[in-house]
Amino acid sequence: MWNDTELQHDVEMEVGWELSSGPRHISTTVKGGAVELVGQVDTYWEKWVAERAAWRVAHVSAVTNSIRVVVPFEALREDDDIALSAMSILEWNVLVPPTVEVAVTGGVVTLTGKVERHEQREEAVRALVTLRGIAGIIDKLAIETAATHASAKGSIDAALKRNALVDSNHIKAQVLHGVPSLRGTARSRAEYEEAMHAAWCAPGTTSVEDHIIIGTL
């Protein structure tokens, strides 16, 4: 049986393992399986990676990322320079449509515009995570699609059953007024993300209601 002290140790070890040099400026608190990351890092990539590392640890039910990004003076870049680099990166990415627009203020990148699939929105953010000199990314992308699917529930159920990482006995799909929702319990963040991915992949999906609880079954 795990406790918060053991979980805190495991999260700190995983974050340190992922960041190689160790989370020298990141501290962790845990209460009832809910993790909060606090501290300061030099790059947005470190903040992003620390959160993903925390989610990988067994028994973590929630992660609050309160890490601050303070870009060192020697790594600072003008907003226009960052914007040009970001637009170039997205332009060369086959998953990101040209309808995605970039604005940068104070080193924080804001993405606006329209995409047709959730996967495109995720990729636009992921592609910019390692961009030098950024302090954050704000995703304001809208999903708009003309595609429809008459039997979304059946397709999502089938996708959940096909997935080796998802226990379809504990996560179920419902569709109301064309909007899919997922309910149940996932054993880990990895299972949760796989289940959500299955729902988002249904043609015509512009939103998914998330009622999944992450925790030990």
C-alpha positions in Angstrom: 0.0 0.0 0.0 1.4 3.4 -1.0 1.3 6.6 0.9 1.9 10.3 0.0 5.5 10.2 1.3 6.4 7.3 -0.9 4.6 8.9 -3.8 6.4 12.2 -3.4 9.7 10.3 -3.4 8.8 8.5 -6.6 7.6 11.7 -8.4 10.9 13.5 -7.4 12.9 10.6 -8.7 11.0 10.4 -12.0 11.3 14.2 -12.6 15.0 14.1 -11.8 15.4 11.1 -14.1 13.6 12.8 -17.0 15.6 16.1 -16.5 18.9 14.2 -16.2 20.6 16.9 -14.1 17.9 16.5 -11.4 15.1 18.9 -10.4 17.4 21.3 -8.5 14.8 24.1 -8.6 11.6 22.0 -8.5 9.9 20.8 -5.3 7.0 18.5 -5.0 4.1 18.2 -2.6 1.6 15.4 -2.5 -1.8 15.1 -0.8 -4.1 12.2 -1.4 -2.4 11.3 -4.7 -2.6 14.9 -6.0 0.8 16.3 -6.9 1.8 20.0 -7.1 5.0 21.0 -8.7 6.5 24.3 -7.7 9.8 26.1 -8.4 11.7 27.8 -11.2 13.3 26.6 -14.4 15.1 28.2 -17.3 13.0 26.7 -20.2 9.4 26.0 -20.9 10.5 22.5 -22.1 11.7 21.7 -18.5 8.3 22.7 -17.1 6.4 20.7 -19.7 8.6 17.6 -19.2 8.4 17.8 -15.4 4.6 17.6 -15.6 4.6 14.7 -18.0 7.1 12.9 -15.7 4.9 13.3 -12.7 1.9 11.9 -14.5 3.9 8.7 -15.4 4.2 7.8 -11.7 1.8 5.1 -10.5 -1.0 6.2 -8.1 -0.8 9.9 -9.2 -4.4 11.2 -9.5 -3.8 14.8 -10.4 -1.0 17.2 -11.2 -0.9 20.9 -10.7 2.0 22.6 -12.5 3.0 25.8 -10.7 6.6 25.9 -12.0 7.7 29.3 -13.1 9.8 29.8 -16.3 12.4 32.5 -16.0 14.4 32.7 -19.2 18.1 33.6 -18.4 19.3 36.9 -19.8 21.6 35.4 -22.3 18.8 33.3 -23.7 16.2 36.1 -24.1 14.9 36.8 -27.6 12.7 39.5 -29.0 9.0 38.5 -29.4 9.1 39.1 -33.1 12.1 36.7 -33.4 10.3 34.0 -31.4 7.2 34.5 -33.6 9.1 34.1 -36.8 10.8 30.9 -35.5 7.5 29.5 -34.3 5.7 30.1 -37.6 8.6 28.5 -39.5 8.4 25.4 -37.3 4.7 25.1 -37.8 4.9 25.7 -41.5 7.2 22.7 -41.9 5.0 20.4 -39.8 2.7 18.2 -42.0 0.1 17.9 -39.2 -0.3 21.6 -38.6 -2.6 23.4 -41.0 -1.8 26.9 -42.3 -4.9 28.2 -40.4 -2.9 28.2 -37.2 -1.7 31.7 -36.2 1.1 32.7 -33.8 1.4 35.8 -31.5 4.1 36.3 -28.9 4.0 38.7 -25.9 6.7 38.7 -23.2 8.0 35.4 -24.5 4.7 33.7 -24.2 3.4 32.1 -27.4 -0.3 32.2 -28.1 -1.8 30.0 -30.8 -5.1 31.0 -32.4 -7.0 30.0 -35.5 -8.8 26.8 -36.5 -7.9 23.2 -36.9 -10.0 20.2 -38.0 -8.8 17.6 -35.5 -7.7 17.6 -31.9 -4.5 15.8 -33.0 -3.5 18.9 -35.0 -4.0 21.2 -32.0 -1.9 18.9 -29.8 0.8 18.8 -32.4 1.0 22.6 -32.8 1.7 22.9 -29.1 4.2 19.9 -29.0 6.1 21.2 -31.9 6.9 24.5 -30.1 7.7 23.1 -26.6 11.5 23.1 -27.3 11.6 26.5 -28.9 14.4 28.5 -27.3 13.6 31.6 -25.3 9.8 31.0 -24.7 8.3 31.3 -21.3 5.0 29.6 -22.1 2.4 28.4 -24.6 -1.3 29.4 -24.6 -3.5 27.2 -26.7 -6.6 29.1 -28.1 -7.1 26.9 -31.1 -10.6 26.1 -32.1 -11.7 22.8 -33.6 -14.1 23.2 -36.5 -14.9 20.3 -38.9 -17.6 19.5 -41.4 -17.3 15.8 -40.9 -20.0 13.8 -39.2 -20.3 10.3 -37.9 -23.7 8.7 -37.4 -22.4 6.0 -35.0 -19.7 7.7 -33.0 -20.4 5.7 -29.9 -20.0 2.4 -31.6 -16.7 3.6 -33.2 -15.3 4.8 -29.9 -16.3 1.7 -28.1 -14.5 -0.4 -30.8 -11.4 1.8 -30.5 -11.3 1.4 -26.7 -11.6 -2.4 -27.0 -8.8 -2.5 -29.6 -6.4 -0.6 -27.5 -4.0 -2.7 -25.4 -3.6 0.1 -22.8 -7.3 0.6 -22.1 -9.5 -1.6 -20.0 -12.8 -1.1 -21.8 -14.6 -2.7 -18.9 -13.9 0.4 -16.7 -14.1 3.2 -19.3 -17.3 3.7 -21.3 -18.3 6.1 -24.0 -21.6 7.9 -24.3 -22.7 10.4 -27.0 -25.4 13.0 -26.4 -26.4 15.6 -29.0 -23.3 14.5 -31.0 -20.8 15.2 -28.2 -18.9 12.1 -26.9 -18.2 11.7 -23.2 -16.1 9.2 -21.4 -16.9 7.9 -17.9 -15.1 5.5 -15.6 -11.7 5.0 -14.0 -8.3 4.8 -15.6 -5.4 3.1 -13.8 -2.9 5.7 -15.0 -2.5 8.9 -17.0 -1.3 6.8 -19.9 -4.5 4.9 -20.0 -6.5 8.1 -19.6 -4.7 9.7 -22.6 -5.3 6.6 -24.8 -9.0 6.6 -24.0 -9.3 10.4 -24.7 -7.4 9.9 -27.9 -9.9 7.3 -29.0 -12.8 9.6 -28.4 -11.1 12.6 -30.2 -10.4 10.4 -33.2 -14.1 10.0 -34.0 -14.9 11.9 -37.2 -16.7 15.2 -36.5 -15.6 15.4 -32.9 -15.0 19.0 -31.8 -15.2 18.4 -28.0 -15.1 15.5 -25.5 -16.6 15.6 -22.1 -14.2 14.1 -19.6 -15.6 12.3 -16.6 -12.7 9.8 -16.2 -11.2 9.5 -12.7 -7.5 8.6 -12.6 -6.8 6.2 -9.7 -6.2 2.6 -8.6 -9.1 0.3 -9.4 
